[in-house]
Amino acid sequence: MSELIQWHNDTVGGKVVEALQRNNFSARYFNNRQDAISYVLDMISENASIGVGGSKTIADLKLAESLEERGHEIFNHNQAGLTPDEKVEKRYKQLTCDVFLTGANAITLEGEIINRDAFGNRVAAMMFGPKKVIIVAGINKIVQDAGEAERRIRKRAAPLNNKRYELPNPCVQTGECRDCNSPKRICNITTVLSRRPPLTDINVVLLGETLGF
């Protein structure tokens, strides 16, 4: 990464951290992947149960694998070999785990966290249930405002996630959201965390590199 790009990432990342903190979220920025991973792992206490949202960022950083090696109980509905009923069970357990680990679809320069979900387990766990929530996001998730967040979700996050799961939705063919009515639609719930919910300890970890969708 060039020094100029690193400077830009650091500058924008720092501004977003300040905005998140004004909105009562805990937030840190890192320009080194290993430092970010170590910070996340250090936040999680021994014997804590861990829920993992459907996040490509968390998968890219192999955080669930690292926590499993430490002996934590992991509720991850994307792990291989699960039956449909087992996937549903994992989703429900994410709502009552000690720590919920997930990504974000977009974070605005004003410190708002915006997500679009299929079933609601991810956004529900981010708001209320687990006492501690850790959101990890790459610099590519930063957007100007809610309007840009919507465009980002429709043109990038939604089609890539549909393709990731090989769903038969129109965006897999067109490369962008068509506001479908497909039975397999995954764009069903949109949430905006404009301030930290009082009963949930939400920690945002920004990393100065491209991660996830």
C-alpha positions in Angstrom: 0.0 0.0 0.0 1.4 3.4 -1.0 2.1 6.0 1.7 -0.5 8.3 0.2 -3.2 5.7 0.4 -2.2 4.8 3.9 -2.4 8.4 4.9 -5.8 8.8 3.4 -7.1 5.6 5.1 -5.6 6.7 8.4 -7.1 10.2 8.1 -10.6 9.0 7.2 -10.6 6.1 9.6 -9.6 8.5 12.5 -12.5 10.9 11.6 -15.0 8.0 11.6 -13.7 6.7 15.0 -14.3 10.2 16.5 -17.8 10.3 15.0 -18.6 6.9 16.4 -17.3 7.9 19.8 -19.5 11.0 19.8 -22.4 8.6 19.3 -21.3 6.7 22.4 -19.9 3.7 20.6 -16.5 2.4 21.6 -14.2 2.6 18.5 -10.6 2.1 17.5 -8.8 2.3 14.2 -5.9 0.1 13.1 -3.7 0.2 10.0 -2.2 -3.2 10.8 -4.3 -6.4 10.5 -2.6 -8.3 13.2 -2.9 -5.5 15.7 -6.7 -5.4 15.0 -7.0 -9.1 15.4 -5.1 -9.0 18.7 -7.2 -6.2 19.9 -10.4 -8.1 19.2 -9.2 -11.3 20.9 -8.0 -9.3 23.9 -11.5 -7.9 24.4 -13.1 -11.3 24.7 -12.9 -12.8 28.2 -12.0 -16.4 29.0 -15.0 -18.9 28.7 -17.2 -16.4 26.9 -19.6 -17.9 24.4 -19.3 -16.3 20.9 -22.0 -15.7 18.3 -20.7 -15.0 14.8 -22.9 -13.1 12.3 -22.8 -13.8 8.6 -19.8 -11.7 7.9 -17.2 -12.1 5.2 -14.9 -9.7 7.1 -14.9 -12.0 10.2 -14.3 -15.0 7.9 -11.4 -13.2 6.1 -9.7 -12.5 9.5 -10.3 -16.1 10.7 -11.5 -14.8 14.0 -13.9 -17.6 14.7 -11.1 -20.2 14.1 -8.8 -18.3 16.5 -11.5 -18.2 19.2 -12.3 -21.9 18.7 -8.6 -22.7 19.2 -8.8 -20.9 22.5 -11.7 -23.1 23.6 -14.7 -20.8 23.2 -18.1 -22.1 22.4 -18.9 -20.7 19.0 -22.4 -20.3 17.5 -21.7 -19.9 13.7 -24.6 -20.7 11.4 -22.2 -20.7 8.4 -20.0 -23.5 9.6 -19.8 -26.5 7.2 -22.0 -29.5 7.6 -25.0 -28.0 9.4 -28.5 -29.0 8.6 -31.1 -26.2 8.0 -32.5 -26.8 11.5 -29.1 -26.6 13.0 -28.5 -23.3 11.2 -31.7 -21.9 12.7 -30.6 -23.1 16.2 -27.3 -21.4 15.9 -29.0 -18.1 14.9 -31.2 -18.2 18.0 -28.2 -18.9 20.2 -26.4 -15.8 18.8 -29.1 -13.7 20.5 -28.1 -15.0 24.0 -24.3 -15.5 23.7 -21.8 -13.5 25.8 -20.1 -11.8 22.8 -21.5 -11.2 19.3 -18.9 -10.8 16.5 -20.0 -9.4 13.2 -19.3 -6.9 10.3 -21.2 -4.0 8.9 -22.6 -3.1 5.5 -21.7 0.5 5.9 -20.5 3.1 8.4 -21.1 6.8 7.7 -18.8 9.7 8.3 -21.3 10.8 11.0 -20.8 7.6 12.9 -24.0 5.7 11.9 -23.8 1.9 11.4 -26.1 0.7 8.6 -27.0 -2.9 7.9 -29.3 -4.9 5.7 -30.3 -8.4 6.8 -32.2 -11.5 5.6 -33.5 -13.2 8.8 -32.8 -10.5 11.4 -30.5 -12.5 13.7 -27.5 -10.4 12.9 -29.1 -7.0 13.4 -31.1 -8.1 16.4 -28.0 -9.4 18.2 -26.2 -6.1 17.4 -28.9 -4.1 19.2 -30.0 -6.2 22.2 -29.2 -9.5 23.7 -25.4 -10.2 23.9 -23.9 -7.8 26.4 -20.8 -7.2 24.2 -20.9 -6.7 20.4 -17.7 -6.3 18.3 -18.2 -5.0 14.8 -15.1 -5.3 12.6 -15.1 -3.3 9.3 -12.6 -2.5 6.6 -12.0 1.0 5.3 -14.2 0.1 2.2 -17.3 0.2 4.4 -17.0 3.9 5.1 -19.5 6.0 3.2 -20.6 9.7 3.2 -24.1 9.3 4.5 -27.2 7.0 4.5 -27.9 7.6 0.8 -24.4 6.4 -0.1 -24.9 3.5 2.3 -28.0 2.5 0.4 -26.2 2.7 -3.0 -23.3 0.6 -1.6 -25.6 -2.1 -0.3 -27.6 -2.3 -3.6 -24.7 -2.1 -6.0 -22.1 -4.1 -4.1 -22.9 -5.8 -0.8 -26.3 -7.4 -1.8 -25.2 -8.9 -5.2 -21.9 -10.2 -3.8 -23.6 -11.8 -0.8 -26.3 -13.3 -3.1 -23.5 -14.7 -5.3 -21.6 -15.9 -2.3 -24.5 -18.1 -1.2 -25.4 -19.0 -4.9 -29.0 -17.7 -4.5 -31.4 -17.6 -7.5 -32.1 -13.9 -7.2 -32.0 -11.3 -10.0 -28.9 -9.4 -8.7 -26.8 -12.5 -9.3 -27.5 -12.0 -13.0 -27.5 -8.2 -13.2 -24.7 -7.4 -10.6 -26.9 -5.0 -8.8 -30.1 -5.0 -6.7 -33.4 -5.0 -8.6 -35.6 -4.8 -5.5 -36.9 -8.3 -6.2 -39.8 -10.3 -4.7 -38.0 -13.6 -4.8 -38.8 -16.2 -2.2 -35.0 -16.4 -1.6 -34.6 -12.6 -1.1 -32.1 -11.7 1.6 -32.6 -7.9 1.6 -35.5 -7.8 4.1 -34.5 -5.7 7.1 -32.6 -2.5 7.2 -31.3 -1.0 10.5 -29.5 2.2 11.4 -27.6 2.4 14.7 -27.4 6.2 15.1 -26.4 6.0 18.8 -25.3 3.1 21.0 -28.2 1.3 22.6 -27.8 1.9 26.4 -27.8 -1.8 27.4 -25.3 -3.0 24.8 -21.5 -2.5 24.8 -20.8 -2.0 21.1 -17.2 -1.9 20.0 -16.3 -0.9 16.4 -12.9 -1.9 15.1 -12.0 -0.2 11.8 -9.1 -1.6 9.8 -7.3 0.4 7.1 -7.7 -2.1 4.3 -10.4 -3.6 2.1 -12.4 -6.4 3.8 -15.5 -8.2 3.0 -18.3 -6.9 0.9 
